[in-house]
Amino acid sequence: MSTISRPIFCHCGKRAMVRTSWTNENPGRRFHSCEDYKTEGCGFFYWEDPPMCARAKVVIPGLLAKCSRYEAKLEEMRRLRRTLQN
């Protein structure tokens, strides 16, 4: 991944925010956008990272789902342990 070394400004003149996409199409890919891009922002959008290869687009969402399942299972075990300790 690239290192962000320069400020990027949106069409509003504000410094563009660096965000991370977690969609299935672009998991973990960073982009710059207007800080108000979800509301009435100026519409500025710029990808910081290059496009992902097709394999990464398939593998990464599966790994993220697996991590989420393990985190849920871990939390369930912690609750059970607290119950047993009381």
mmCIF file of the C-alpha atoms, coordinates in Angstrom:
data_MODEL
# 
_entry.id   MODEL 
# 
loop_
_atom_site.group_PDB 
_atom_site.id 
_atom_site.type_symbol 
_atom_site.label_atom_id 
_atom_site.label_alt_id 
_atom_site.label_comp_id 
_atom_site.label_asym_id 
_atom_site.label_entity_id 
_atom_site.label_seq_id 
_atom_site.pdbx_PDB_ins_code 
_atom_site.Cartn_x 
_atom_site.Cartn_y 
_atom_site.Cartn_z 
_atom_site.occupancy 
_atom_site.B_iso_or_equiv 
_atom_site.pdbx_formal_charge 
_atom_site.auth_seq_id 
_atom_site.auth_comp_id 
_atom_site.auth_asym_id 
_atom_site.auth_atom_id 
_atom_site.pdbx_PDB_model_num 
ATOM 1  C CA . MET A 1 1  ? 0.000   0.000   0.000  1.00 0.00 ? 1  MET A CA 1 
ATOM 2  C CA . SER A 1 2  ? 1.128   3.506   -0.636 1.00 0.00 ? 2  SER A CA 1 
ATOM 3  C CA . THR A 1 3  ? 2.098   5.946   2.066  1.00 0.00 ? 3  THR A CA 1 
ATOM 4  C CA . ILE A 1 4  ? 0.012   9.107   2.127  1.00 0.00 ? 4  ILE A CA 1 
ATOM 5  C CA . SER A 1 5  ? 2.565   11.920  2.087  1.00 0.00 ? 5  SER A CA 1 
ATOM 6  C CA . ARG A 1 6  ? 0.694   14.936  0.780  1.00 0.00 ? 6  ARG A CA 1 
ATOM 7  C CA . PRO A 1 7  ? -2.506  16.622  1.823  1.00 0.00 ? 7  PRO A CA 1 
ATOM 8  C CA . ILE A 1 8  ? -5.313  16.377  -0.697 1.00 0.00 ? 8  ILE A CA 1 
ATOM 9  C CA . PHE A 1 9  ? -8.034  18.999  -0.781 1.00 0.00 ? 9  PHE A CA 1 
ATOM 10 C CA . CYS A 1 10 ? -11.586 18.503  -1.974 1.00 0.00 ? 10 CYS A CA 1 
ATOM 11 C CA . HIS A 1 11 ? -13.594 20.862  -4.177 1.00 0.00 ? 11 HIS A CA 1 
ATOM 12 C CA . CYS A 1 12 ? -14.850 22.647  -1.015 1.00 0.00 ? 12 CYS A CA 1 
ATOM 13 C CA . GLY A 1 13 ? -11.275 23.681  -0.227 1.00 0.00 ? 13 GLY A CA 1 
ATOM 14 C CA . LYS A 1 14 ? -11.203 21.511  2.905  1.00 0.00 ? 14 LYS A CA 1 
ATOM 15 C CA . ARG A 1 15 ? -8.614  18.827  3.478  1.00 0.00 ? 15 ARG A CA 1 
ATOM 16 C CA . ALA A 1 16 ? -10.038 15.560  2.155  1.00 0.00 ? 16 ALA A CA 1 
ATOM 17 C CA . MET A 1 17 ? -10.536 12.819  4.724  1.00 0.00 ? 17 MET A CA 1 
ATOM 18 C CA . VAL A 1 18 ? -8.713  9.503   4.343  1.00 0.00 ? 18 VAL A CA 1 
ATOM 19 C CA . ARG A 1 19 ? -11.157 6.643   4.758  1.00 0.00 ? 19 ARG A CA 1 
ATOM 20 C CA . THR A 1 20 ? -11.075 2.891   4.299  1.00 0.00 ? 20 THR A CA 1 
ATOM 21 C CA . SER A 1 21 ? -13.579 1.009   2.190  1.00 0.00 ? 21 SER A CA 1 
ATOM 22 C CA . TRP A 1 22 ? -14.907 -2.247  3.641  1.00 0.00 ? 22 TRP A CA 1 
ATOM 23 C CA . THR A 1 23 ? -17.174 -3.170  0.739  1.00 0.00 ? 23 THR A CA 1 
ATOM 24 C CA . ASN A 1 24 ? -16.821 -6.590  -0.874 1.00 0.00 ? 24 ASN A CA 1 
ATOM 25 C CA . GLU A 1 25 ? -15.578 -4.904  -4.038 1.00 0.00 ? 25 GLU A CA 1 
ATOM 26 C CA . ASN A 1 26 ? -12.844 -2.838  -2.297 1.00 0.00 ? 26 ASN A CA 1 
ATOM 27 C CA . PRO A 1 27 ? -12.073 -4.357  1.127  1.00 0.00 ? 27 PRO A CA 1 
ATOM 28 C CA . GLY A 1 28 ? -9.415  -2.405  3.002  1.00 0.00 ? 28 GLY A CA 1 
ATOM 29 C CA . ARG A 1 29 ? -8.796  0.009   0.133  1.00 0.00 ? 29 ARG A CA 1 
ATOM 30 C CA . ARG A 1 30 ? -8.120  3.599   1.214  1.00 0.00 ? 30 ARG A CA 1 
ATOM 31 C CA . PHE A 1 31 ? -9.647  6.644   -0.441 1.00 0.00 ? 31 PHE A CA 1 
ATOM 32 C CA . HIS A 1 32 ? -9.920  10.396  0.017  1.00 0.00 ? 32 HIS A CA 1 
ATOM 33 C CA . SER A 1 33 ? -13.276 12.131  0.100  1.00 0.00 ? 33 SER A CA 1 
ATOM 34 C CA . CYS A 1 34 ? -14.988 15.316  1.166  1.00 0.00 ? 34 CYS A CA 1 
ATOM 35 C CA . GLU A 1 35 ? -15.568 15.203  4.917  1.00 0.00 ? 35 GLU A CA 1 
ATOM 36 C CA . ASP A 1 36 ? -19.283 15.620  4.172  1.00 0.00 ? 36 ASP A CA 1 
ATOM 37 C CA . TYR A 1 37 ? -19.388 12.996  1.401  1.00 0.00 ? 37 TYR A CA 1 
ATOM 38 C CA . LYS A 1 38 ? -22.302 11.083  2.940  1.00 0.00 ? 38 LYS A CA 1 
ATOM 39 C CA . THR A 1 39 ? -24.493 14.188  3.196  1.00 0.00 ? 39 THR A CA 1 
ATOM 40 C CA . GLU A 1 40 ? -24.343 17.291  1.041  1.00 0.00 ? 40 GLU A CA 1 
ATOM 41 C CA . GLY A 1 41 ? -20.590 17.277  0.362  1.00 0.00 ? 41 GLY A CA 1 
ATOM 42 C CA . CYS A 1 42 ? -18.962 18.441  -2.852 1.00 0.00 ? 42 CYS A CA 1 
ATOM 43 C CA . GLY A 1 43 ? -18.683 14.916  -4.246 1.00 0.00 ? 43 GLY A CA 1 
ATOM 44 C CA . PHE A 1 44 ? -14.882 14.759  -4.215 1.00 0.00 ? 44 PHE A CA 1 
ATOM 45 C CA . PHE A 1 45 ? -13.563 11.178  -4.286 1.00 0.00 ? 45 PHE A CA 1 
ATOM 46 C CA . TYR A 1 46 ? -10.072 9.839   -5.012 1.00 0.00 ? 46 TYR A CA 1 
ATOM 47 C CA . TRP A 1 47 ? -8.665  6.325   -4.520 1.00 0.00 ? 47 TRP A CA 1 
ATOM 48 C CA . GLU A 1 48 ? -5.358  6.338   -2.626 1.00 0.00 ? 48 GLU A CA 1 
ATOM 49 C CA . ASP A 1 49 ? -4.658  2.643   -3.101 1.00 0.00 ? 49 ASP A CA 1 
ATOM 50 C CA . PRO A 1 50 ? -4.526  0.827   -6.436 1.00 0.00 ? 50 PRO A CA 1 
ATOM 51 C CA . PRO A 1 51 ? -7.333  -1.567  -7.392 1.00 0.00 ? 51 PRO A CA 1 
ATOM 52 C CA . MET A 1 52 ? -7.228  -5.002  -5.807 1.00 0.00 ? 52 MET A CA 1 
ATOM 53 C CA . CYS A 1 53 ? -6.696  -8.148  -7.806 1.00 0.00 ? 53 CYS A CA 1 
ATOM 54 C CA . ALA A 1 54 ? -9.698  -10.418 -8.357 1.00 0.00 ? 54 ALA A CA 1 
ATOM 55 C CA . ARG A 1 55 ? -8.395  -13.029 -5.894 1.00 0.00 ? 55 ARG A CA 1 
ATOM 56 C CA . ALA A 1 56 ? -8.076  -10.510 -3.055 1.00 0.00 ? 56 ALA A CA 1 
ATOM 57 C CA . LYS A 1 57 ? -11.653 -9.373  -3.685 1.00 0.00 ? 57 LYS A CA 1 
ATOM 58 C CA . VAL A 1 58 ? -12.766 -12.965 -3.072 1.00 0.00 ? 58 VAL A CA 1 
ATOM 59 C CA . VAL A 1 59 ? -10.414 -13.933 -0.236 1.00 0.00 ? 59 VAL A CA 1 
ATOM 60 C CA . ILE A 1 60 ? -10.509 -10.828 1.993  1.00 0.00 ? 60 ILE A CA 1 
ATOM 61 C CA . PRO A 1 61 ? -14.300 -10.721 2.601  1.00 0.00 ? 61 PRO A CA 1 
ATOM 62 C CA . GLY A 1 62 ? -14.182 -14.406 3.560  1.00 0.00 ? 62 GLY A CA 1 
ATOM 63 C CA . LEU A 1 63 ? -11.348 -13.782 6.008  1.00 0.00 ? 63 LEU A CA 1 
ATOM 64 C CA . LEU A 1 64 ? -13.174 -10.796 7.510  1.00 0.00 ? 64 LEU A CA 1 
ATOM 65 C CA . ALA A 1 65 ? -16.309 -12.921 7.962  1.00 0.00 ? 65 ALA A CA 1 
ATOM 66 C CA . LYS A 1 66 ? -14.258 -15.664 9.602  1.00 0.00 ? 66 LYS A CA 1 
ATOM 67 C CA . CYS A 1 67 ? -12.691 -13.133 12.007 1.00 0.00 ? 67 CYS A CA 1 
ATOM 68 C CA . SER A 1 68 ? -16.147 -11.817 12.901 1.00 0.00 ? 68 SER A CA 1 
ATOM 69 C CA . ARG A 1 69 ? -17.371 -15.344 13.660 1.00 0.00 ? 69 ARG A CA 1 
ATOM 70 C CA . TYR A 1 70 ? -14.346 -16.009 15.887 1.00 0.00 ? 70 TYR A CA 1 
ATOM 71 C CA . GLU A 1 71 ? -14.813 -12.695 17.694 1.00 0.00 ? 71 GLU A CA 1 
ATOM 72 C CA . ALA A 1 72 ? -18.484 -13.524 18.342 1.00 0.00 ? 72 ALA A CA 1 
ATOM 73 C CA . LYS A 1 73 ? -17.531 -16.985 19.620 1.00 0.00 ? 73 LYS A CA 1 
ATOM 74 C CA . LEU A 1 74 ? -14.856 -15.481 21.882 1.00 0.00 ? 74 LEU A CA 1 
ATOM 75 C CA . GLU A 1 75 ? -17.360 -13.023 23.348 1.00 0.00 ? 75 GLU A CA 1 
ATOM 76 C CA . GLU A 1 76 ? -19.812 -15.877 23.915 1.00 0.00 ? 76 GLU A CA 1 
ATOM 77 C CA . MET A 1 77 ? -17.100 -17.814 25.787 1.00 0.00 ? 77 MET A CA 1 
ATOM 78 C CA . ARG A 1 78 ? -16.222 -14.770 27.897 1.00 0.00 ? 78 ARG A CA 1 
ATOM 79 C CA . ARG A 1 79 ? -19.881 -14.389 28.895 1.00 0.00 ? 79 ARG A CA 1 
ATOM 80 C CA . LEU A 1 80 ? -20.042 -18.071 29.787 1.00 0.00 ? 80 LEU A CA 1 
ATOM 81 C CA . ARG A 1 81 ? -16.870 -17.790 31.870 1.00 0.00 ? 81 ARG A CA 1 
ATOM 82 C CA . ARG A 1 82 ? -18.273 -14.791 33.771 1.00 0.00 ? 82 ARG A CA 1 
ATOM 83 C CA . THR A 1 83 ? -21.479 -16.728 34.409 1.00 0.00 ? 83 THR A CA 1 
ATOM 84 C CA . LEU A 1 84 ? -19.562 -19.737 35.720 1.00 0.00 ? 84 LEU A CA 1 
ATOM 85 C CA . GLN A 1 85 ? -17.353 -17.581 37.951 1.00 0.00 ? 85 GLN A CA 1 
ATOM 86 C CA . ASN A 1 86 ? -20.363 -15.996 39.673 1.00 0.00 ? 86 ASN A CA 1 
# 
